[in-house]
Amino acid sequence: MEESQKDLDVKMINKHLDTLIEHFDSVQIFATRQSSHNDGTVHINIGRGNYFARYGQIKEWIIVEEESTRNKIRST
């Protein structure tokens, strides 16, 4: 059976996760691309390591990015 593009994508990301997790306590990868096959966006998110550390880091990143956006809007 031939591997789907999604399977190949996941395999590639997992390969990079294997390398990164050797150097970090937790890793989370979000990847997207426009797909011409289904007229949508292909998205993959995979992580390794402590779930709560990944979740907390992502949540903090969202808060900081949202505040940064608000500050930019206020200053214009």
N, CA, C and O of each residue as an XYZ file, in Angstrom:
304
protein
N       0.836     -1.183      0.000
C       0.000      0.000      0.000
C       0.882      1.247      0.000
O       1.844      1.332      0.763
N       0.555      2.201     -0.845
C       1.312      3.436     -0.969
C       0.971      4.382      0.178
O      -0.184      4.509      0.584
N       2.010      5.042      0.689
C       1.796      5.994      1.775
C       1.145      7.268      1.243
O       1.496      7.750      0.166
N       0.205      7.804      1.999
C      -0.427      9.065      1.623
C       0.531     10.216      1.913
O       1.511     10.054      2.640
N       0.238     11.370      1.339
C       1.065     12.550      1.605
C       1.034     12.892      3.089
O       2.050     13.298      3.654
N      -0.124     12.732      3.722
C      -0.246     13.008      5.164
C       0.679     12.091      5.956
O       1.358     12.541      6.879
N       0.710     10.799      5.601
C       1.600      9.853      6.276
C       3.064     10.254      6.104
O       3.848     10.177      7.050
N       3.426     10.678      4.904
C       4.800     11.122      4.648
C       5.127     12.376      5.455
O       6.225     12.505      5.996
N       4.169     13.298      5.533
C       4.362     14.513      6.330
C       4.596     14.177      7.796
O       5.524     14.695      8.418
N       3.750     13.307      8.346
C       3.871     12.923      9.756
C       5.209     12.223      9.995
O       5.859     12.459     11.014
N       5.615     11.376      9.074
C       6.896     10.673      9.208
C       8.056     11.669      9.239
O       8.977     11.523     10.043
N       8.014     12.684      8.364
C       9.075     13.687      8.324
C       9.111     14.488      9.627
O      10.182     14.703     10.195
N       7.956     14.925     10.096
C       7.907     15.699     11.334
C       8.377     14.854     12.516
O       9.114     15.344     13.372
N       7.965     13.606     12.569
C       8.417     12.717     13.649
C       9.938     12.546     13.632
O      10.567     12.461     14.687
N      10.522     12.495     12.445
C      11.987     12.388     12.331
C      12.646     13.599     12.982
O      13.625     13.463     13.715
N      12.105     14.778     12.711
C      12.673     15.992     13.309
C      12.399     16.057     14.813
O      13.238     16.524     15.583
N      11.228     15.591     15.221
C      10.932     15.531     16.658
C      11.929     14.630     17.372
O      12.409     14.970     18.454
N      12.243     13.486     16.777
C      13.214     12.566     17.375
C      14.551     13.258     17.617
O      15.191     13.054     18.648
N      14.960     14.075     16.655
C      16.231     14.801     16.789
C      16.137     15.889     17.850
O      17.026     16.011     18.693
N      15.077     16.674     17.816
C      14.939     17.793     18.753
C      14.775     17.337     20.197
O      15.345     17.942     21.105
N      14.001     16.277     20.417
C      13.712     15.850     21.789
C      14.967     15.340     22.499
O      14.990     15.239     23.725
N      16.013     15.017     21.724
C      17.295     14.632     22.339
C      17.939     15.816     23.061
O      18.786     15.626     23.934
N      17.537     17.039     22.699
C      18.176     18.241     23.225
C      17.266     19.103     24.092
O      17.734     20.045     24.732
N      15.969     18.792     24.120
C      14.999     19.606     24.848
C      14.084     18.715     25.684
O      13.909     17.533     25.384
N      13.504     19.293     26.734
C      12.578     18.543     27.582
C      11.228     18.326     26.914
O      10.571     17.311     27.142
N      10.821     19.278     26.092
C       9.559     19.138     25.370
C       9.643     19.886     24.051
O      10.338     20.895     23.929
N       8.921     19.367     23.068
C       8.911     19.962     21.732
C       7.496     19.841     21.183
O       6.861     18.793     21.300
N       7.010     20.920     20.584
C       5.710     20.902     19.916
C       5.910     21.543     18.550
O       6.469     22.636     18.451
N       5.459     20.875     17.502
C       5.585     21.398     16.146
C       4.195     21.588     15.559
O       3.359     20.685     15.596
N       3.967     22.776     15.018
C       2.761     23.081     14.253
C       3.228     23.349     12.826
O       4.132     24.156     12.610
N       2.627     22.688     11.866
C       3.012     22.896     10.473
C       1.754     22.983      9.616
O       0.810     22.213      9.795
N       1.757     23.930      8.683
C       0.624     24.085      7.774
C       1.135     24.372      6.376
O       2.247     24.864      6.184
N       0.294     24.051      5.406
C       0.554     24.440      4.033
C      -0.748     24.406      3.255
O      -1.676     23.668      3.587
N      -0.795     25.214      2.223
C      -1.958     25.234      1.342
C      -1.955     23.945      0.525
O      -0.913     23.527      0.019
N      -3.107     23.328      0.400
C      -3.218     22.096     -0.374
C      -4.053     22.347     -1.616
O      -5.166     22.868     -1.535
N      -3.514     21.974     -2.752
C      -4.271     22.130     -3.996
C      -5.210     20.948     -4.217
O      -6.111     21.012     -5.054
N      -4.995     19.866     -3.460
C      -5.809     18.663     -3.655
C      -7.214     18.807     -3.085
O      -8.184     18.374     -3.707
N      -7.326     19.402     -1.925
C      -8.646     19.505     -1.302
C      -9.069     20.963     -1.095
O      -9.982     21.248     -0.321
N      -8.394     21.880     -1.795
C      -8.717     23.308     -1.702
C      -8.790     23.796     -0.262
O      -9.668     24.585      0.086
N      -7.882     23.334      0.564
C      -7.851     23.744      1.957
C      -6.434     23.808      2.465
O      -5.480     23.930      1.697
N      -6.319     23.726      3.743
C      -5.022     23.794      4.385
C      -4.716     22.462      5.056
O      -5.547     21.906      5.776
N      -3.527     21.969      4.811
C      -3.046     20.767      5.502
C      -2.430     21.248      6.808
O      -1.618     22.172      6.804
N      -2.803     20.638      7.910
C      -2.214     21.045      9.181
C      -1.874     19.810     10.000
O      -2.600     18.816     10.018
N      -0.747     19.918     10.672
C      -0.263     18.836     11.525
C       0.272     19.480     12.793
O       0.984     20.482     12.735
N      -0.070     18.904     13.939
C       0.587     19.319     15.175
C       0.888     18.078     15.980
O       0.013     17.265     16.278
N       2.163     17.959     16.324
C       2.660     16.785     17.041
C       3.659     17.266     18.084
O       4.438     18.185     17.833
N       3.629     16.646     19.244
C       4.575     17.029     20.277
C       5.137     15.835     21.010
O       4.608     14.725     20.946
N       6.221     16.094     21.706
C       6.861     15.084     22.548
C       7.267     15.746     23.848
O       7.452     16.962     23.916
N       7.402     14.940     24.865
C       7.829     15.457     26.153
C       6.635     15.810     27.017
O       5.498     15.448     26.714
N       6.911     16.519     28.095
C       5.913     16.858     29.090
C       4.759     17.653     28.480
O       4.953     18.768     27.996
N       3.564     17.075     28.507
C       2.379     17.716     27.932
C       2.103     19.061     28.591
O       1.828     20.044     27.903
N       2.175     19.111     29.912
C       1.838     20.343     30.628
C       2.849     21.454     30.344
O       2.479     22.627     30.306
N       4.110     21.102     30.145
C       5.112     22.103     29.760
C       4.806     22.644     28.368
O       4.886     23.850     28.134
N       4.456     21.753     27.448
C       4.113     22.195     26.089
C       2.867     23.073     26.107
O       2.833     24.126     25.470
N       1.855     22.641     26.830
C       0.597     23.387     26.901
C       0.830     24.774     27.505
O       0.341     25.776     26.983
N       1.570     24.821     28.595
C       1.851     26.095     29.255
C       2.649     27.040     28.366
O       2.375     28.240     28.335
N       3.624     26.514     27.651
C       4.430     27.356     26.776
C       3.582     27.908     25.635
O       3.703     29.079     25.276
N       2.732     27.072     25.072
C       1.853     27.525     23.980
C       0.884     28.583     24.487
O       0.667     29.599     23.827
N       0.300     28.344     25.661
C      -0.646     29.307     26.223
C       0.036     30.645     26.486
O      -0.516     31.699     26.168
N       1.233     30.605     27.064
C       1.975     31.842     27.318
C       2.286     32.556     26.004
O       2.167     33.779     25.927
N       2.680     31.818     24.977
C       2.995     32.417     23.685
C       1.765     33.136     23.119
O       1.878     34.246     22.599
N       0.600     32.505     23.221
C      -0.629     33.118     22.721
C      -0.922     34.417     23.471
O      -1.254     35.427     22.850
N      -0.803     34.401     24.782
C      -1.066     35.597     25.594
C      -0.118     36.722     25.209
O      -0.553     37.859     25.028
N       1.164     36.424     25.083
C       2.156     37.444     24.732
C       1.892     37.990     23.330
O       1.967     39.200     23.115
N       1.586     37.121     22.387
C       1.323     37.562     21.016
C       0.064     38.422     20.939
O       0.044     39.423     20.223
N      -0.981     38.046     21.667
C      -2.207     38.835     21.672
C      -1.970     40.218     22.280
O      -2.475     41.217     21.767
N      -1.212     40.277     23.359
C      -0.906     41.566     23.986
C      -0.041     42.417     23.067
O      -0.245     43.628     22.973
N       0.902     41.814     22.404
C       1.745     42.534     21.458
C       0.895     43.123     20.329
O       1.114     44.261     19.914
N      -0.052     42.367     19.844
C      -0.951     42.852     18.796
C      -1.790     44.014     19.308
O      -1.960     45.009     18.604
N      -2.315     43.901     20.521
C      -3.095     44.998     21.102
C      -2.250     46.256     21.235
O      -2.717     47.358     20.947
N      -0.992     46.087     21.677
C      -0.097     47.246     21.825
C       0.172     47.910     20.489
O       0.198     49.138     20.405
N       0.372     47.127     19.449
C       0.598     47.688     18.114
C      -0.623     48.473     17.652
O      -0.485     49.553     17.078
N      -1.804     47.942     17.895
C      -3.036     48.624     17.486
C      -3.197     49.934     18.254
O      -3.576     50.952     17.675
N      -2.910     49.909     19.550
C      -3.031     51.131     20.373
C      -2.065     52.214     19.914
O      -2.385     53.400     19.985
N      -0.902     51.822     19.449
C       0.120     52.805     19.110
C      -0.047     53.380     17.699
O       0.714     54.261     17.299
N      -1.015     52.900     16.959
C      -1.213     53.446     15.595
C      -2.287     54.501     15.576
O      -2.583     55.062     14.520
